[in-house]
């Protein structure tokens, strides 16, 4: 599995307020915003993403950008990791899994659509 980037997805009920707070903390505006559903900040080598409207669940998630989602799913399933089947979002294909029992966060593997790969 070829990992291209690791980040964090933070859920919020108030995307504008969260964007304002993170902009102040990180010293600049987000690098990408999709209405009231998504914003992301590239801070050094890290990406911090904020999920507002239309998010899936209320838990934070470890986000792993992979070069080939299908290959990553096959490799992980091959060693016994249970992942959901991939779904297609507006900017990416993704597959999620729960971390471990009792862990209040999840893991999301994703591969941007070809048109979104430019911005990484």
N, CA, C and O atoms as CSV, one atom per row, in Angstrom:
chain,resi,resn,atom,element,x,y,z
A,1,UNK,N,N,0.856,-1.173,0.000
A,1,UNK,CA,C,0.000,0.000,0.000
A,1,UNK,C,C,0.900,1.233,0.000
A,1,UNK,O,O,1.748,1.388,0.878
A,2,UNK,N,N,0.716,2.090,-0.967
A,2,UNK,CA,C,1.514,3.305,-1.087
A,2,UNK,C,C,0.761,4.483,-0.466
A,2,UNK,O,O,-0.257,4.926,-0.996
A,3,UNK,N,N,1.271,4.984,0.661
A,3,UNK,CA,C,0.638,6.111,1.360
A,3,UNK,C,C,1.233,7.411,0.843
A,3,UNK,O,O,2.453,7.575,0.803
A,4,UNK,N,N,0.361,8.334,0.446
A,4,UNK,CA,C,0.808,9.621,-0.075
A,4,UNK,C,C,0.693,10.752,0.945
A,4,UNK,O,O,1.446,11.722,0.874
A,5,UNK,N,N,-0.244,10.639,1.895
A,5,UNK,CA,C,-0.429,11.695,2.889
A,5,UNK,C,C,-1.260,11.139,4.038
A,5,UNK,O,O,-2.119,10.281,3.839
A,6,UNK,N,N,-0.996,11.634,5.236
A,6,UNK,CA,C,-1.800,11.290,6.402
A,6,UNK,C,C,-2.350,12.579,6.978
A,6,UNK,O,O,-1.645,13.586,7.042
A,7,UNK,N,N,-3.599,12.551,7.395
A,7,UNK,CA,C,-4.225,13.728,7.976
A,7,UNK,C,C,-5.246,13.336,9.027
A,7,UNK,O,O,-5.386,12.165,9.381
A,8,UNK,N,N,-5.951,14.335,9.514
A,8,UNK,CA,C,-6.975,14.153,10.530
A,8,UNK,C,C,-8.264,14.785,10.049
A,8,UNK,O,O,-8.252,15.891,9.508
A,9,UNK,N,N,-9.385,14.087,10.242
A,9,UNK,CA,C,-10.700,14.639,9.919
A,9,UNK,C,C,-11.411,14.939,11.229
A,9,UNK,O,O,-11.605,14.049,12.056
A,10,UNK,N,N,-11.799,16.200,11.413
A,10,UNK,CA,C,-12.490,16.627,12.623
A,10,UNK,C,C,-13.936,16.967,12.292
A,10,UNK,O,O,-14.173,17.798,11.415
A,11,UNK,N,N,-14.912,16.356,12.962
A,11,UNK,CA,C,-16.312,16.703,12.717
A,11,UNK,C,C,-16.676,17.998,13.438
A,11,UNK,O,O,-16.128,18.305,14.497
A,12,UNK,N,N,-17.604,18.753,12.853
A,12,UNK,CA,C,-18.077,19.979,13.497
A,12,UNK,C,C,-19.519,20.252,13.103
A,12,UNK,O,O,-19.955,19.902,12.006
A,13,UNK,N,N,-20.249,20.878,14.008
A,13,UNK,CA,C,-21.611,21.326,13.702
A,13,UNK,C,C,-21.621,22.762,13.203
A,13,UNK,O,O,-22.640,23.237,12.702
A,14,UNK,N,N,-20.487,23.462,13.335
A,14,UNK,CA,C,-20.402,24.868,12.929
A,14,UNK,C,C,-19.121,25.067,12.130
A,14,UNK,O,O,-18.096,25.481,12.673
A,15,UNK,N,N,-19.189,24.768,10.836
A,15,UNK,CA,C,-17.995,24.841,9.995
A,15,UNK,C,C,-17.379,26.240,9.968
A,15,UNK,O,O,-16.163,26.352,10.126
A,16,UNK,N,N,-18.158,27.321,9.776
A,16,UNK,CA,C,-17.535,28.647,9.747
A,16,UNK,C,C,-16.778,28.992,11.035
A,16,UNK,O,O,-15.689,29.564,10.973
A,17,UNK,N,N,-17.334,28.654,12.187
A,17,UNK,CA,C,-16.655,28.949,13.451
A,17,UNK,C,C,-15.386,28.117,13.592
A,17,UNK,O,O,-14.367,28.610,14.074
A,18,UNK,N,N,-15.446,26.857,13.173
A,18,UNK,CA,C,-14.270,25.997,13.259
A,18,UNK,C,C,-13.191,26.459,12.290
A,18,UNK,O,O,-12.007,26.439,12.629
A,19,UNK,N,N,-13.582,26.871,11.094
A,19,UNK,CA,C,-12.621,27.406,10.123
A,19,UNK,C,C,-11.966,28.669,10.675
A,19,UNK,O,O,-10.757,28.851,10.528
A,20,UNK,N,N,-12.741,29.534,11.302
A,20,UNK,CA,C,-12.182,30.762,11.884
A,20,UNK,C,C,-11.168,30.427,12.977
A,20,UNK,O,O,-10.093,31.025,13.030
A,21,UNK,N,N,-11.503,29.480,13.844
A,21,UNK,CA,C,-10.589,29.085,14.913
A,21,UNK,C,C,-9.305,28.492,14.342
A,21,UNK,O,O,-8.210,28.893,14.735
A,22,UNK,N,N,-9.431,27.541,13.421
A,22,UNK,CA,C,-8.236,26.912,12.861
A,22,UNK,C,C,-7.409,27.891,12.030
A,22,UNK,O,O,-6.182,27.796,12.009
A,23,UNK,N,N,-8.061,28.825,11.350
A,23,UNK,CA,C,-7.325,29.858,10.602
A,23,UNK,C,C,-6.467,30.680,11.552
A,23,UNK,O,O,-5.323,31.009,11.237
A,24,UNK,N,N,-7.018,31.011,12.714
A,24,UNK,CA,C,-6.249,31.761,13.713
A,24,UNK,C,C,-5.107,30.912,14.266
A,24,UNK,O,O,-3.988,31.401,14.418
A,25,UNK,N,N,-5.381,29.652,14.563
A,25,UNK,CA,C,-4.347,28.772,15.111
A,25,UNK,C,C,-3.225,28.505,14.117
A,25,UNK,O,O,-2.051,28.496,14.489
A,26,UNK,N,N,-3.583,28.287,12.849
A,26,UNK,CA,C,-2.594,27.933,11.838
A,26,UNK,C,C,-1.991,29.141,11.133
A,26,UNK,O,O,-1.036,28.995,10.371
A,27,UNK,N,N,-2.534,30.331,11.376
A,27,UNK,CA,C,-1.980,31.545,10.796
A,27,UNK,C,C,-2.338,31.780,9.345
A,27,UNK,O,O,-1.600,32.464,8.636
A,28,UNK,N,N,-3.449,31.233,8.883
A,28,UNK,CA,C,-3.865,31.458,7.500
A,28,UNK,C,C,-5.162,30.749,7.190
A,28,UNK,O,O,-5.645,29.942,7.984
A,29,UNK,N,N,-5.730,31.053,6.025
A,29,UNK,CA,C,-7.017,30.471,5.645
A,29,UNK,C,C,-6.868,29.015,5.196
A,29,UNK,O,O,-5.754,28.542,4.976
A,30,UNK,N,N,-7.982,28.318,5.063
A,30,UNK,CA,C,-7.926,26.948,4.557
A,30,UNK,C,C,-7.438,26.921,3.112
A,30,UNK,O,O,-7.578,27.901,2.379
A,31,UNK,N,N,-6.869,25.795,2.716
A,31,UNK,CA,C,-6.398,25.635,1.342
A,31,UNK,C,C,-7.514,25.189,0.411
A,31,UNK,O,O,-7.385,25.270,-0.811
A,32,UNK,N,N,-8.621,24.713,0.999
A,32,UNK,CA,C,-9.768,24.274,0.196
A,32,UNK,C,C,-11.018,24.333,1.053
A,32,UNK,O,O,-10.999,23.942,2.220
A,33,UNK,N,N,-12.113,24.826,0.468
A,33,UNK,CA,C,-13.414,24.850,1.147
A,33,UNK,C,C,-14.470,24.396,0.146
A,33,UNK,O,O,-14.458,24.810,-1.013
A,34,UNK,N,N,-15.378,23.548,0.601
A,34,UNK,CA,C,-16.509,23.108,-0.218
A,34,UNK,C,C,-17.785,23.472,0.536
A,34,UNK,O,O,-18.356,22.642,1.243
A,35,UNK,N,N,-18.221,24.708,0.379
A,35,UNK,CA,C,-19.455,25.179,1.002
A,35,UNK,C,C,-19.445,24.996,2.502
A,35,UNK,O,O,-18.469,25.327,3.176
A,36,UNK,N,N,-20.551,24.461,3.025
A,36,UNK,CA,C,-20.642,24.250,4.464
A,36,UNK,C,C,-20.451,22.778,4.831
A,36,UNK,O,O,-20.832,22.343,5.918
A,37,UNK,N,N,-19.849,22.012,3.897
A,37,UNK,CA,C,-19.663,20.588,4.174
A,37,UNK,C,C,-18.216,20.197,4.459
A,37,UNK,O,O,-17.976,19.163,5.082
A,38,UNK,N,N,-17.230,21.012,4.010
A,38,UNK,CA,C,-15.830,20.558,4.101
A,38,UNK,C,C,-14.866,21.725,4.019
A,38,UNK,O,O,-15.099,22.680,3.278
A,39,UNK,N,N,-13.787,21.650,4.775
A,39,UNK,CA,C,-12.663,22.583,4.643
A,39,UNK,C,C,-11.396,21.806,4.975
A,39,UNK,O,O,-11.429,20.855,5.756
A,40,UNK,N,N,-10.283,22.216,4.379
A,40,UNK,CA,C,-9.023,21.563,4.730
A,40,UNK,C,C,-7.897,22.569,4.771
A,40,UNK,O,O,-7.871,23.547,4.022
A,41,UNK,N,N,-6.967,22.299,5.670
A,41,UNK,CA,C,-5.787,23.125,5.876
A,41,UNK,C,C,-4.565,22.252,5.645
A,41,UNK,O,O,-4.456,21.169,6.221
A,42,UNK,N,N,-3.646,22.715,4.807
A,42,UNK,CA,C,-2.367,22.043,4.648
A,42,UNK,C,C,-1.373,22.804,5.504
A,42,UNK,O,O,-1.060,23.965,5.238
A,43,UNK,N,N,-0.882,22.133,6.534
A,43,UNK,CA,C,0.015,22.752,7.504
A,43,UNK,C,C,1.296,21.928,7.515
A,43,UNK,O,O,1.331,20.828,8.066
A,44,UNK,N,N,2.355,22.469,6.900
A,44,UNK,CA,C,3.567,21.676,6.748
A,44,UNK,C,C,3.229,20.423,5.956
A,44,UNK,O,O,2.555,20.508,4.929
A,45,UNK,N,N,3.684,19.264,6.413
A,45,UNK,CA,C,3.372,18.031,5.688
A,45,UNK,C,C,2.006,17.436,6.056
A,45,UNK,O,O,1.594,16.429,5.481
A,46,UNK,N,N,1.311,18.053,7.005
A,46,UNK,CA,C,0.037,17.501,7.484
A,46,UNK,C,C,-1.156,18.160,6.805
A,46,UNK,O,O,-1.068,19.284,6.311
A,47,UNK,N,N,-2.262,17.445,6.792
A,47,UNK,CA,C,-3.524,17.999,6.319
A,47,UNK,C,C,-4.547,17.810,7.436
A,47,UNK,O,O,-4.756,16.698,7.920
A,48,UNK,N,N,-5.180,18.911,7.837
A,48,UNK,CA,C,-6.263,18.876,8.817
A,48,UNK,C,C,-7.544,19.196,8.067
A,48,UNK,O,O,-7.669,20.252,7.446
A,49,UNK,N,N,-8.497,18.271,8.132
A,49,UNK,CA,C,-9.758,18.423,7.408
A,49,UNK,C,C,-10.891,18.573,8.410
A,49,UNK,O,O,-10.873,17.971,9.484
A,50,UNK,N,N,-11.877,19.385,8.043
A,50,UNK,CA,C,-13.024,19.632,8.910
A,50,UNK,C,C,-14.278,19.253,8.133
A,50,UNK,O,O,-14.523,19.768,7.042
A,51,UNK,N,N,-15.065,18.352,8.702
A,51,UNK,CA,C,-16.290,17.877,8.058
A,51,UNK,C,C,-17.496,18.497,8.750
A,51,UNK,O,O,-17.718,18.295,9.943
A,52,UNK,N,N,-18.267,19.254,7.982
A,52,UNK,CA,C,-19.473,19.879,8.505
A,52,UNK,C,C,-20.693,19.116,8.051
A,52,UNK,O,O,-20.891,17.959,8.422
A,53,UNK,N,N,-21.523,19.779,7.234
A,53,UNK,CA,C,-22.739,19.144,6.716
A,53,UNK,C,C,-22.402,17.898,5.918
A,53,UNK,O,O,-21.326,17.792,5.329
A,54,UNK,N,N,-23.322,16.969,5.906
A,54,UNK,CA,C,-23.202,15.736,5.123
A,54,UNK,C,C,-22.080,14.820,5.594
A,54,UNK,O,O,-21.670,13.927,4.852
A,55,UNK,N,N,-21.579,15.016,6.797
A,55,UNK,CA,C,-20.512,14.132,7.264
A,55,UNK,C,C,-21.091,12.779,7.651
A,55,UNK,O,O,-22.284,12.633,7.916
A,56,UNK,N,N,-20.213,11.814,7.671
A,56,UNK,CA,C,-20.597,10.456,8.046
A,56,UNK,C,C,-20.154,10.208,9.478
A,56,UNK,O,O,-19.000,9.846,9.711
A,57,UNK,N,N,-21.040,10.393,10.433
A,57,UNK,CA,C,-20.722,10.135,11.829
A,57,UNK,C,C,-20.153,11.336,12.548
A,57,UNK,O,O,-19.924,12.392,11.959
A,58,UNK,N,N,-19.930,11.147,13.840
A,58,UNK,CA,C,-19.460,12.234,14.695
A,58,UNK,C,C,-18.100,11.961,15.315
A,58,UNK,O,O,-17.693,12.669,16.236
A,59,UNK,N,N,-17.395,10.962,14.837
A,59,UNK,CA,C,-16.084,10.641,15.389
A,59,UNK,C,C,-14.988,11.249,14.523
A,59,UNK,O,O,-15.136,11.382,13.308
A,60,UNK,N,N,-13.898,11.612,15.166
A,60,UNK,CA,C,-12.721,12.041,14.417
A,60,UNK,C,C,-12.177,10.832,13.657
A,60,UNK,O,O,-12.462,9.687,14.009
A,61,UNK,N,N,-11.395,11.098,12.614
A,61,UNK,CA,C,-10.858,9.997,11.810
A,61,UNK,C,C,-9.424,10.279,11.389
A,61,UNK,O,O,-9.042,11.423,11.140
A,62,UNK,N,N,-8.651,9.221,11.315
A,62,UNK,CA,C,-7.333,9.272,10.699
A,62,UNK,C,C,-7.559,9.105,9.208
A,62,UNK,O,O,-8.168,8.126,8.778
A,63,UNK,N,N,-7.078,10.041,8.424
A,63,UNK,CA,C,-7.279,10.039,6.976
A,63,UNK,C,C,-5.972,9.633,6.305
A,63,UNK,O,O,-4.917,10.201,6.583
A,64,UNK,N,N,-6.055,8.645,5.420
A,64,UNK,CA,C,-4.861,8.158,4.735
A,64,UNK,C,C,-5.102,8.217,3.232
A,64,UNK,O,O,-5.929,7.480,2.694
A,65,UNK,N,N,-4.370,9.104,2.561
A,65,UNK,CA,C,-4.451,9.215,1.102
A,65,UNK,C,C,-3.550,8.143,0.501
A,65,UNK,O,O,-2.370,8.046,0.838
A,66,UNK,N,N,-4.123,7.339,-0.396
A,66,UNK,CA,C,-3.364,6.257,-1.020
A,66,UNK,C,C,-3.324,6.451,-2.530
A,66,UNK,O,O,-4.191,7.104,-3.111
A,67,UNK,N,N,-2.309,5.878,-3.149
A,67,UNK,CA,C,-2.156,5.993,-4.596
A,67,UNK,C,C,-3.185,5.146,-5.334
A,67,UNK,O,O,-3.633,5.520,-6.418
A,68,UNK,N,N,-3.565,4.004,-4.753
A,68,UNK,CA,C,-4.494,3.078,-5.410
A,68,UNK,C,C,-5.406,2.487,-4.339
A,68,UNK,O,O,-5.006,1.575,-3.616
A,69,UNK,N,N,-6.621,3.001,-4.235
A,69,UNK,CA,C,-7.550,2.578,-3.191
A,69,UNK,C,C,-7.866,1.092,-3.285
A,69,UNK,O,O,-7.871,0.399,-2.268
A,70,UNK,N,N,-8.127,0.596,-4.479
A,70,UNK,CA,C,-8.469,-0.821,-4.624
A,70,UNK,C,C,-7.321,-1.724,-4.167
A,70,UNK,O,O,-7.556,-2.745,-3.521
A,71,UNK,N,N,-6.096,-1.357,-4.495
A,71,UNK,CA,C,-4.938,-2.145,-4.068
A,71,UNK,C,C,-4.775,-2.085,-2.550
A,71,UNK,O,O,-4.446,-3.093,-1.924
A,72,UNK,N,N,-5.002,-0.917,-1.955
A,72,UNK,CA,C,-4.895,-0.775,-0.502
A,72,UNK,C,C,-5.943,-1.629,0.206
A,72,UNK,O,O,-5.644,-2.295,1.197
A,73,UNK,N,N,-7.174,-1.606,-0.308
A,73,UNK,CA,C,-8.246,-2.414,0.282
A,73,UNK,C,C,-7.890,-3.893,0.192
A,73,UNK,O,O,-8.036,-4.629,1.168
A,74,UNK,N,N,-7.426,-4.328,-0.972
A,74,UNK,CA,C,-7.064,-5.738,-1.156
A,74,UNK,C,C,-5.941,-6.143,-0.202
A,74,UNK,O,O,-5.988,-7.221,0.391
A,75,UNK,N,N,-4.931,-5.282,-0.054
A,75,UNK,CA,C,-3.807,-5.600,0.831
A,75,UNK,C,C,-4.267,-5.707,2.284
A,75,UNK,O,O,-3.870,-6.628,2.997
A,76,UNK,N,N,-5.097,-4.775,2.715
A,76,UNK,CA,C,-5.563,-4.802,4.103
A,76,UNK,C,C,-6.514,-5.964,4.360
A,76,UNK,O,O,-6.424,-6.622,5.397
A,77,UNK,N,N,-7.414,-6.217,3.435
A,77,UNK,CA,C,-8.313,-7.373,3.597
A,77,UNK,C,C,-7.515,-8.673,3.595
A,77,UNK,O,O,-7.888,-9.645,4.252
A,78,UNK,N,N,-6.412,-8.679,2.847
A,78,UNK,CA,C,-5.564,-9.865,2.789
A,78,UNK,C,C,-4.912,-10.219,4.116
A,78,UNK,O,O,-4.533,-11.370,4.334
A,79,UNK,N,N,-4.778,-9.241,5.003
A,79,UNK,CA,C,-4.214,-9.508,6.332
A,79,UNK,C,C,-5.288,-9.450,7.415
A,79,UNK,O,O,-4.980,-9.339,8.601
A,80,UNK,N,N,-6.558,-9.527,6.994
A,80,UNK,CA,C,-7.649,-9.650,7.951
A,80,UNK,C,C,-8.297,-8.376,8.439
A,80,UNK,O,O,-9.105,-8.420,9.367
A,81,UNK,N,N,-7.971,-7.239,7.843
A,81,UNK,CA,C,-8.598,-5.976,8.249
A,81,UNK,C,C,-9.948,-5.853,7.549
A,81,UNK,O,O,-10.039,-5.998,6.329
A,82,UNK,N,N,-10.993,-5.584,8.325
A,82,UNK,CA,C,-12.349,-5.446,7.773
A,82,UNK,C,C,-12.601,-3.992,7.389
A,82,UNK,O,O,-12.644,-3.117,8.253
A,83,UNK,N,N,-12.767,-3.739,6.111
A,83,UNK,CA,C,-13.072,-2.400,5.603
A,83,UNK,C,C,-14.436,-2.415,4.939
A,83,UNK,O,O,-14.867,-3.433,4.397
A,84,UNK,N,N,-15.108,-1.275,4.989
A,84,UNK,CA,C,-16.354,-1.121,4.243
A,84,UNK,C,C,-16.021,-1.099,2.752
A,84,UNK,O,O,-14.895,-0.787,2.365
A,85,UNK,N,N,-17.002,-1.430,1.927
A,85,UNK,CA,C,-16.808,-1.298,0.488
A,85,UNK,C,C,-16.613,0.172,0.145
A,85,UNK,O,O,-17.169,1.033,0.826
A,86,UNK,N,N,-15.841,0.482,-0.889
A,86,UNK,CA,C,-15.595,1.880,-1.239
A,86,UNK,C,C,-16.874,2.600,-1.656
A,86,UNK,O,O,-17.778,2.011,-2.249
A,87,UNK,N,N,-16.923,3.884,-1.331
A,87,UNK,CA,C,-18.011,4.758,-1.772
A,87,UNK,C,C,-17.389,5.934,-2.507
A,87,UNK,O,O,-16.219,6.260,-2.305
A,88,UNK,N,N,-18.178,6.561,-3.354
A,88,UNK,CA,C,-17.697,7.698,-4.126
A,88,UNK,C,C,-18.284,8.976,-3.565
A,88,UNK,O,O,-19.502,9.117,-3.461
A,89,UNK,N,N,-17.410,9.913,-3.200
A,89,UNK,CA,C,-17.825,11.225,-2.730
A,89,UNK,C,C,-17.638,12.241,-3.832
A,89,UNK,O,O,-17.271,11.879,-4.950
A,90,UNK,N,N,-17.887,13.514,-3.538
A,90,UNK,CA,C,-17.780,14.536,-4.571
A,90,UNK,C,C,-16.354,14.767,-5.071
A,90,UNK,O,O,-16.161,15.251,-6.187
A,91,UNK,N,N,-15.351,14.423,-4.251
A,91,UNK,CA,C,-13.967,14.689,-4.631
A,91,UNK,C,C,-13.073,13.453,-4.583
A,91,UNK,O,O,-11.912,13.515,-4.986
A,92,UNK,N,N,-13.603,12.328,-4.093
A,92,UNK,CA,C,-12.762,11.171,-3.829
A,92,UNK,C,C,-13.564,9.878,-3.801
A,92,UNK,O,O,-14.792,9.886,-3.730
A,93,UNK,N,N,-12.833,8.763,-3.858
A,93,UNK,CA,C,-13.371,7.445,-3.490
A,93,UNK,C,C,-12.758,7.122,-2.143
A,93,UNK,O,O,-11.590,7.427,-1.905
A,94,UNK,N,N,-13.535,6.504,-1.252
A,94,UNK,CA,C,-13.028,6.243,0.080
A,94,UNK,C,C,-13.605,4.949,0.645
A,94,UNK,O,O,-14.662,4.477,0.228
A,95,UNK,N,N,-12.882,4.399,1.596
A,95,UNK,CA,C,-13.334,3.227,2.334
A,95,UNK,C,C,-12.971,3.449,3.795
A,95,UNK,O,O,-11.877,3.919,4.107
A,96,UNK,N,N,-13.888,3.110,4.681
A,96,UNK,CA,C,-13.681,3.372,6.104
A,96,UNK,C,C,-13.629,2.071,6.896
A,96,UNK,O,O,-14.128,1.030,6.468
A,97,UNK,N,N,-13.013,2.172,8.055
A,97,UNK,CA,C,-13.001,1.071,9.001
A,97,UNK,C,C,-12.960,1.644,10.401
A,97,UNK,O,O,-12.457,2.748,10.614
A,98,UNK,N,N,-13.489,0.896,11.358
A,98,UNK,CA,C,-13.358,1.293,12.753
A,98,UNK,C,C,-11.956,0.924,13.198
A,98,UNK,O,O,-11.404,-0.083,12.755
A,99,UNK,N,N,-11.375,1.740,14.076
A,99,UNK,CA,C,-10.006,1.486,14.515
A,99,UNK,C,C,-9.950,0.162,15.282
A,99,UNK,O,O,-9.661,-0.874,14.683
A,100,UNK,N,N,-10.210,0.169,16.543
A,100,UNK,CA,C,-10.269,-1.039,17.361
A,100,UNK,C,C,-11.416,-0.870,18.339
A,100,UNK,O,O,-11.822,0.261,18.606
A,101,UNK,N,N,-11.950,-1.945,18.879
A,101,UNK,CA,C,-13.061,-1.808,19.828
A,101,UNK,C,C,-12.699,-0.853,20.968
A,101,UNK,O,O,-11.620,-0.943,21.554
A,102,UNK,N,N,-13.609,0.048,21.265
A,102,UNK,CA,C,-13.394,1.011,22.337
A,102,UNK,C,C,-12.625,2.250,21.923
A,102,UNK,O,O,-12.417,3.141,22.747
A,103,UNK,N,N,-12.200,2.333,20.679
A,103,UNK,CA,C,-11.469,3.504,20.192
A,103,UNK,C,C,-12.466,4.470,19.567
A,103,UNK,O,O,-13.177,4.095,18.635
A,104,UNK,N,N,-12.535,5.711,20.059
A,104,UNK,CA,C,-13.561,6.648,19.568
A,104,UNK,C,C,-13.175,7.378,18.282
A,104,UNK,O,O,-13.503,8.554,18.124
A,105,UNK,N,N,-12.494,6.712,17.375
A,105,UNK,CA,C,-12.164,7.307,16.085
A,105,UNK,C,C,-12.138,6.199,15.045
A,105,UNK,O,O,-12.131,5.012,15.370
A,106,UNK,N,N,-12.125,6.615,13.802
A,106,UNK,CA,C,-12.123,5.650,12.708
A,106,UNK,C,C,-10.964,5.950,11.767
A,106,UNK,O,O,-10.193,6.883,11.990
A,107,UNK,N,N,-10.854,5.157,10.727
A,107,UNK,CA,C,-9.818,5.343,9.707
A,107,UNK,C,C,-10.517,5.433,8.358
A,107,UNK,O,O,-11.421,4.650,8.065
A,108,UNK,N,N,-10.095,6.392,7.537
A,108,UNK,CA,C,-10.633,6.552,6.190
A,108,UNK,C,C,-9.472,6.508,5.206
A,108,UNK,O,O,-8.567,7.340,5.271
A,109,UNK,N,N,-9.498,5.543,4.299
A,109,UNK,CA,C,-8.550,5.510,3.185
A,109,UNK,C,C,-9.220,6.205,2.018
A,109,UNK,O,O,-10.406,5.987,1.771
A,110,UNK,N,N,-8.485,7.042,1.290
A,110,UNK,CA,C,-9.112,7.726,0.157
A,110,UNK,C,C,-8.151,7.902,-0.997
A,110,UNK,O,O,-6.930,7.917,-0.839
A,111,UNK,N,N,-8.758,8.034,-2.169
A,111,UNK,CA,C,-8.049,8.294,-3.419
A,111,UNK,C,C,-8.828,9.396,-4.133
A,111,UNK,O,O,-9.996,9.195,-4.463
A,112,UNK,N,N,-8.210,10.563,-4.382
A,112,UNK,CA,C,-8.934,11.644,-5.071
A,112,UNK,C,C,-9.344,11.232,-6.481
A,112,UNK,O,O,-8.679,10.420,-7.125
A,113,UNK,N,N,-10.454,11.808,-6.949
A,113,UNK,CA,C,-10.811,11.657,-8.364
A,113,UNK,C,C,-9.696,12.287,-9.183
A,113,UNK,O,O,-8.977,13.144,-8.670
A,114,UNK,N,N,-9.532,11.893,-10.430
A,114,UNK,CA,C,-8.461,12.421,-11.278
A,114,UNK,C,C,-8.428,13.937,-11.302
A,114,UNK,O,O,-7.348,14.525,-11.246
A,115,UNK,N,N,-9.591,14.591,-11.383
A,115,UNK,CA,C,-9.616,16.055,-11.447
A,115,UNK,C,C,-9.182,16.680,-10.132
A,115,UNK,O,O,-8.728,17.825,-10.121
A,116,UNK,N,N,-9.311,15.952,-9.012
A,116,UNK,CA,C,-8.930,16.494,-7.710
A,116,UNK,C,C,-7.473,16.202,-7.371
A,116,UNK,O,O,-6.947,16.766,-6.412
A,117,UNK,N,N,-6.808,15.336,-8.132
A,117,UNK,CA,C,-5.434,14.960,-7.808
A,117,UNK,C,C,-4.469,16.130,-7.959
A,117,UNK,O,O,-3.381,16.114,-7.382
A,118,UNK,N,N,-4.851,17.129,-8.718
A,118,UNK,CA,C,-3.983,18.286,-8.910
A,118,UNK,C,C,-3.710,18.973,-7.579
A,118,UNK,O,O,-2.575,19.357,-7.298
A,119,UNK,N,N,-4.769,19.133,-6.740
A,119,UNK,CA,C,-4.597,19.836,-5.472
A,119,UNK,C,C,-4.180,18.904,-4.345
A,119,UNK,O,O,-3.877,19.371,-3.247
A,120,UNK,N,N,-4.156,17.601,-4.589
A,120,UNK,CA,C,-3.660,16.638,-3.629
A,120,UNK,C,C,-4.529,16.437,-2.455
A,120,UNK,O,O,-4.203,15.640,-1.575
